[in-house]
């Protein structure tokens, strides 16, 4: 896999220090880098990020990688507000080990890059843990993604065409081929979230993956795929496809994604499923035509190969959207929407307000 090309522009973010060095904490800083066009490889910049500052000695050091997209923010004040609220709640509840570093991967472009970096700079000043920021240019990623996901876009994108710019919505599908091999695990999240627990606990979910699983993802909490799979369900009246939990297969929601990149790289089955012929075969079998990008792909694959997925508890992605309740599915809606347990992450999808504390 060719490394992403990019240059590293130096900036500064504060880096918490041990209590014994409290007097020096006000002067301590962590470097962050922007990867744009230029001469340095993404892999080498990542290695430098992981080495600066040096991690304290002791058991359990981990590089925790968290990725989110932040595009077209200059003309979307609602997105800016959501990002600020999500990141503020993440930092409020974040408690990492002394040797842990949270690597925040910002996928962005143009004016959104400056807005996103300013937002992060302000919020991270008070962070209670060590952190680094890595900025990925959307155009750079799209160039790498398009050859991999072009064939599937027509099945899982809005409209009838295959558009180059839509490739970024399939980043999670092929991230194992894009990210440097030094990164073995990463979590991708939407920005319409509110964290109610320590983000480190979400990373611990990787340890619960059963053998063969490569992705952790929560179930979709609306009858979206009951609707999408209508033809397959009519032809197969005993199927569990599109049925509600706990026994049915309601599909997935990609608002919170745990990607075991190393397992994705090693899985012969998963990589076969990315091939155009396999995508075509499955879409024909299930009569599938979606518009939700990576979420549709994971849902369709999950119907055929559920062993590839570790299903997260609904409390890790408590979706709040109720659109389908008012559009033909009120009789079964609650079977999909119910979620027991203390919520860890709220997901205000389809612009649904998130409960205040």
N, C-alpha and C positions, 0 to 999 in steps of 0.2 A: 504493500500500500504506500503510495507516494504521500509524503507529508504535505500538509497545507503550507503554502508559501505565505510569508507575512513578515512585517517588521515590528519591532517592539518599541513602543513609545513609552517612556517612563513617566509615571505620575506617583502620587503619594496617598496612602491611606494609613490610618493609625493601626497599630498592632498591640493588643494587650500584652502585658508582661507579668511575670510572677509578682506576688505581693512584696517580696523583698526588694524589688526594683521599682517600687511605686513612685519614688521621687523622679526616676528617669522616664516613667511612662509617658509623661507629657511630651517628651521629645522623641519618643520611639515611633517609627514609621515602618510601613510595609510597602514595597514596590508593587505596582500593578502595571500591566502591559496591554497595549492595543495591537492587535494583529491585523494589519491592513496589507497593502501591496508593498513589496520590498524584498529584501534579501535573506531574512532570517526565517528558518523553518519553525512551524508551530511546535513541533516536537522539542526542539532545543529551548524555545521559550518556556514551554511547560516544565521542562526539567529545571530551569532556573527558578521558576515560580515555586516549585516544590522544595527548593533548597534555600529559599530566602524568606524569612530568617531561618537559621538552623533550628530543627526541632529538638526539644529537650530530650535527654535520655530517659528511658523508662518503658514499661510495657504498654502495648496497645496503641501506638501512634497510627493515625489514619489520615489519608488525604480524602476528604469528603467532597465530591464533585456534584454541584447543583447547577442546572442549566435552565434558562428561560428566554423566551423571545420577546423583543421589545422593538417593534417596527411601526413606522408611520405615526409615531407618537407626537410629532410636531403639530398634527392636525386632529389629534384625538385626546382631548383633555380627560375624558373618562378613563382611558387606558392609563394615563399618568397617575390619576387618583387611585386606580386599582393597584397599580404597581407599588405605589407608596404605602398603601394600607397593607398589602401582602408582605412586603419586606419588613415593615415595621413590626408586624405581628411575629414574623419569623425571628427577628432579632430579639424581641421581647421575651420569647420563650426559649431561645437557643442557649444551651448549656453544653459545651463541648469539653472533651478531656484536655488536659494541659498540653498534650503533644499533638492534638488534632488541629487540622487546618481546613477551613471551609473554602473551597475554590468555587467562586461564583462565575459561571459562564454566561455572558451576556451576548445574545445573538441579535444583531442590530445593523443599522445602516444610517448614513447621512446625518441629518439633524437629530434623529432619534438617538444616535450614539452619544452626542453631547448632553442631551437631556438625561439619558440613562446613567451616564457616568456622574453627572452632577447630583442626581438623586441618590446614587449609591454612596458617593463621597459624603453627603450630608448624613445619611442614615448610619453609615458604618463608623462614624466618629465615636459613637458610644457603644460599639459592639463589645460584648464580654468574652470574645473568643478571637483566636488568630484567623486571618482571612486573606484571601488573594482574589483579584478580579482578572478575568481573561475575557477580552472582547473579540467576538467572531463576526466578520463581515458577511452579511447575507449573500452578497454576490459571490464571494469566495466559496461559500458552502454550496450554493446552488449549482455552481460549475461542477463541483464534485458529485453532487447528488443526482443531477438530471440523467446521466447515462444509466444509473442504477434503477431509478424509480419511474422513468418515462413511461414504460409499458403499463404500469399499474394506475397511473394518474387518471386515465380515461374512465376507469371503473370507480374511483373513489374521490373524484373532484366534481364541484358544481359545474354545470355546462357540459357541452358535448366534446370539447376540444382538449388537447394536451398542451398546457401552457408552461413555458419554462419557469416562470415565476412561482408557479404552484408547487414546485419541487420542495421548497422549504417546509411545507406542511407534512412532508414525509421524512423529516430529519431523523426522527426516532427509529424509523424502520431500518435505516441503513447507517446509523451512527457508528456501529462497530467497524465500518469500513472507512469512516471519515476521521474519527478521533485517533490520536497516536496510541500505540499499544501500551504505553506507560499508564494510560487510564483504563482501568479494568472494570470499574463500576461508575455509573452516573445516574442521577435522578433528574428527569425533565419534568417541569411543572408549568401549569398555566399561571397567569398573573391575577386571575379573579378568585384567589384563595385567601383564607384567613386561618392562620396557624394557631392552634390551641394547646400545642404540646411541643416538646423538644424535637427539633429536626433530626437530631442524632438518633432518636428512637426509630424514625423512618428508615434511616440507613441500616439499622439493625435488622430490618425485615429481609434484607438480602440473605441473612443467615438462616431464614426459614424456607428458602427456595427448596422444593423437592428435587430429586435427581432428574435431570433433563429439562428443567424449567430455565428459561433464559430471560423472561420479562415478568415483572410484578405489576399488576394492574387491577383496579377495582371494577366491579360490575357496573354497567349502565343502570341507572335508577329510574328510567322512564321506559315505556314500551316502544322505544324508537325502532328496535330491530324486530319486534313483533310485526311492525308495519313494513319494514324494509324487506323482510323475508316472506311476505304474504303469499307469493306464488309457490315457493318451496313448501311452505306450511300447508297450503291447500292440496298440493300433490302428495304430501306426507303427513296425514292428519295425526299420527301418533308421535311425531317428532318432538323433541325437547327444544329444538331451535326456536328462539324467540320467546320461550316460556319464562315465567318469573322464577326467581329463586324461592326456596333453596334447591329444588330439584331440576329446574329448567336452566336454559342457556340464554340469558337475556342480552348477551353481548357485553362489550367493555366500554369504559369511559377513559379517555386518555389525558384527563386533567392532571393526574399524578402518575408518573411512569418510572418504574425502577428498571433500569437497563443494565443487565450483567453483560457488559461488552465482551469480556473474555469468553463467557459461555456462548454468546451469539457468534463470536468468531469461530468457536470450535464445533458448533452444532451443524452437522452436515444437513440435517433435515431443515433447519430454519433457513439456511442459505439456498437450498433447493427451492424453497417456497418463494424466494424473491425472483426466481427466473420467470420471464414472460410467459412461457408455456404453462407453468404451474398456476400462475395468477389467472390466466385465461381459463384453465381447466376448472378451477374452483368457482370463479364467477359464473361460469356456465352451469355448473352443477347446482349452485344455490340461487341462480337467476338474480345475481346481486348487482345493484347499481346504487352507490352511495355518494355522499358529498362531504364527508367529514374527515378525509385524508387518512392519516395513520390509524385513527380510531376504527375506521371501517376495515382496514386491512387486518388489524389485530383481531377484530371481531370475527371476520370471515375465517381466518386461520384458526381461531379458537374453537370454532364449530367443528373443524376437521381434526385438529391436533391440540386438544386442551392440555396435554401434558407439557406443552411449551410454556405454560403460564402458571405463575403463582398468583392466586386470586387474593388481593388485599381485602381486608375487612372494610365494610362500607364506611366505618368511622374514619378511615384514612382519606376518603374522598366523598364526603357527605354532600352530594349534589342537591341543589335547591330548586332547580328549574321544574316548573309544573306545566309546561306548554302542552304536552300531550294529554293532560287530564281534560283540557277544554277542546280537544280536537279529535274526538271520536273514541277515546279509550277511558272514559270516566269509570266504567264498570270494573276494569281490572287495574287501574292506575295504582291504587294503594298497595297491591301485591308487589309491585316493582319499587315503590318509593319508600317503603318502610325500612327503618334502620335502627337497630337497638344498640345501646352502648353509648358511652361518653364520646362525643365527637372530638377527633384529633385535628382534622382539617375540614373546614367548610369550603364548599365550591359554589360560588355564586354564578353558575353558568346561565346563559341567556339573560344576562344583566339582572339577575335576581338579587335583591338586597341581602346582605349577610347580617345575621343577628348581631346586635351590639353586645358588648360585655355587660 
